[in-house]
Amino acid sequence: MSPRKAPALRGTDLSLREHLITTAARLIAERGTAGLTVRAIAREADVADGVLYNHFADKEELLALALRTHLRTVVRDMGDLPAPGHGTVRGNLRAHIAYGLAFHRAVLPAFAGLIAQPRVLTAFAELSEPGEHWRDRLHAYLRAEVELGRLAPDARVEAATAMIVGVCHETILTGLLHNTSARQDFTDEFVDDLADTVLKGIGLSRT
């Protein structure tokens, strides 16, 4: 005879540990991480406060795991990015930029709420896998286009990646700091300008 499930798990295939991570990730998506407490997570999960410490070393471990789940959910819901060698480089770069802006808008508020909790950010970084993040995928895309001969062999891939990621960070963080959505920067013209600047450079005057 199998053991009875806790009331909070009835009707699911989740373990209690998975249920707590999923619940915390949902709260992060809905409310962000600022002020997210063990009590709030436990109440939402319909368990006693102390149960969390039976399954995690501390609150920081739970939040780091929940943050990773939140990011993976965002990535899954956003869909695929263009593959190297297909379409045009400019069109693909535009898609990466638009993706990066939308991705950062979805996830940066959660990280901003953890500035005062460096242990959570450290634990999250330790959970990350190589090639998992959008920055890595953007860099890999540009590098692949160089290898395919669709970008110049001396293309500064690392600098271009840093430039695009930096713009996405700055655009969204500015909106957070000024309590706006920063949607005004999500225009076709903005994406076009950034893509063209990366591909062509600013250019020196010939005069």
C-alpha positions in Angstrom: 0.0 0.0 0.0 1.5 3.3 -1.1 1.8 6.1 1.5 -0.9 8.7 1.6 0.0 12.0 -0.1 0.0 15.2 1.8 -3.2 17.2 1.1 -1.3 19.8 -0.9 -0.1 17.2 -3.3 -3.3 15.3 -4.0 -4.2 15.3 -7.6 -0.5 16.0 -8.7 2.5 13.8 -9.6 4.9 16.2 -7.7 7.0 15.4 -4.7 6.7 17.9 -1.8 10.1 19.3 -2.7 9.0 19.8 -6.3 5.7 21.3 -5.2 7.5 23.9 -3.0 9.8 24.9 -5.9 6.9 25.2 -8.3 4.9 27.2 -5.8 7.8 29.6 -5.1 8.5 30.0 -8.9 4.9 30.9 -9.5 5.0 33.5 -6.7 8.2 34.9 -8.3 6.4 35.2 -11.6 3.4 36.8 -10.1 4.9 39.1 -7.4 8.6 39.1 -7.9 11.2 38.3 -5.2 11.2 41.4 -3.1 9.7 40.6 0.3 9.0 36.9 -0.6 9.1 35.1 2.7 9.1 31.5 3.8 5.7 32.0 5.4 4.3 33.3 2.1 5.6 30.3 0.2 4.4 27.9 2.8 0.9 29.4 2.9 0.6 29.4 -0.9 1.9 25.7 -0.9 -0.6 24.9 1.8 2.0 23.4 4.2 3.4 24.3 7.6 6.2 26.9 7.6 8.8 24.4 9.0 8.2 21.9 6.2 10.5 23.9 3.9 13.5 23.2 6.1 12.9 19.4 5.8 13.6 19.6 2.0 16.0 22.5 1.6 19.1 23.6 3.4 17.7 27.1 3.8 15.5 29.7 2.2 18.3 30.7 -0.2 18.4 27.3 -1.7 14.7 27.2 -2.3 14.7 30.7 -3.9 17.6 29.8 -6.1 15.9 26.7 -7.4 12.6 28.6 -7.8 14.4 31.3 -9.7 15.9 28.8 -12.1 12.5 27.2 -12.6 11.0 30.6 -13.3 13.7 31.4 -15.9 13.3 28.0 -17.6 9.5 28.6 -17.8 10.1 32.0 -19.4 12.5 30.5 -22.0 10.1 27.6 -22.8 7.1 30.0 -23.3 9.1 32.3 -25.5 9.8 29.7 -28.1 12.8 29.0 -30.4 15.3 31.4 -31.8 16.5 31.4 -35.4 19.1 28.8 -36.3 22.5 29.8 -37.9 22.5 29.6 -41.7 18.8 30.1 -42.1 17.1 33.3 -43.1 19.2 36.5 -43.1 21.7 37.4 -40.5 20.1 40.8 -40.1 16.6 39.2 -39.6 18.0 36.7 -37.2 19.9 39.3 -35.2 16.7 41.4 -35.0 14.9 38.3 -33.6 17.7 37.8 -31.0 17.4 41.4 -29.9 13.6 41.4 -29.6 13.9 38.1 -27.7 16.6 39.6 -25.4 14.4 42.6 -24.6 11.4 40.5 -23.9 13.4 38.0 -21.9 15.0 40.6 -19.7 11.6 42.3 -19.1 10.3 39.0 -17.8 13.2 38.1 -15.6 15.1 41.2 -14.4 12.4 42.2 -11.9 13.0 39.0 -10.0 16.8 39.6 -9.9 16.3 43.2 -8.9 14.4 42.1 -5.9 17.4 39.9 -4.7 20.0 42.6 -4.7 20.0 42.5 -0.9 20.2 38.7 -0.9 23.6 37.9 -2.5 23.5 34.3 -1.1 20.5 33.6 -3.3 22.3 35.0 -6.4 25.4 33.0 -5.6 23.3 29.8 -5.2 21.6 30.5 -8.5 24.9 31.0 -10.3 26.1 27.7 -9.0 23.0 26.0 -10.4 23.6 27.4 -13.9 24.8 25.2 -16.7 27.1 26.2 -19.6 25.2 27.4 -22.6 21.9 27.7 -20.7 21.4 31.4 -20.8 20.3 33.7 -23.6 23.7 35.4 -23.7 25.4 32.1 -24.4 22.9 31.3 -27.1 23.4 34.7 -28.8 27.2 34.3 -28.6 27.0 30.8 -30.1 24.7 32.1 -32.9 27.1 34.8 -33.9 30.1 32.5 -33.7 28.3 30.0 -35.9 27.5 32.6 -38.5 31.2 33.5 -38.6 32.1 29.8 -39.2 29.5 29.6 -41.9 31.0 32.6 -43.7 27.9 34.8 -43.3 29.8 37.2 -40.9 33.3 38.4 -41.4 36.1 36.1 -40.2 37.4 38.8 -37.9 33.9 39.8 -36.6 34.2 40.9 -32.9 31.6 38.4 -31.6 32.3 38.9 -27.9 32.1 42.6 -28.2 28.9 42.4 -30.3 27.3 40.0 -27.7 28.3 42.3 -24.8 26.8 45.3 -26.7 23.5 43.7 -27.4 23.1 42.2 -23.9 24.1 45.5 -22.3 21.5 47.4 -24.3 18.8 44.9 -23.1 19.9 45.2 -19.5 20.0 49.0 -19.6 16.7 49.3 -21.4 14.8 47.2 -18.9 16.7 48.4 -15.8 16.0 52.0 -16.7 12.3 51.2 -16.8 12.5 49.5 -13.4 14.4 52.4 -11.8 11.9 54.9 -13.2 8.9 52.6 -12.5 7.9 52.3 -16.1 7.5 49.3 -18.3 10.1 50.5 -20.9 7.8 49.4 -23.6 8.4 52.6 -25.5 11.8 51.2 -26.5 10.3 48.0 -27.9 9.8 49.5 -31.3 10.8 48.1 -34.7 13.0 51.2 -35.3 14.8 50.6 -32.0 15.5 47.0 -32.9 16.5 47.9 -36.5 18.9 50.6 -35.3 20.6 48.2 -32.8 20.9 45.4 -35.4 22.3 47.8 -38.0 24.8 49.3 -35.6 26.1 45.9 -34.6 26.4 44.8 -38.2 27.8 48.0 -39.7 29.4 49.9 -36.8 29.0 53.5 -36.0 31.5 54.5 -38.7 34.1 57.2 -38.7 33.6 60.4 -40.6 35.7 60.6 -43.8 36.0 64.4 -43.4 
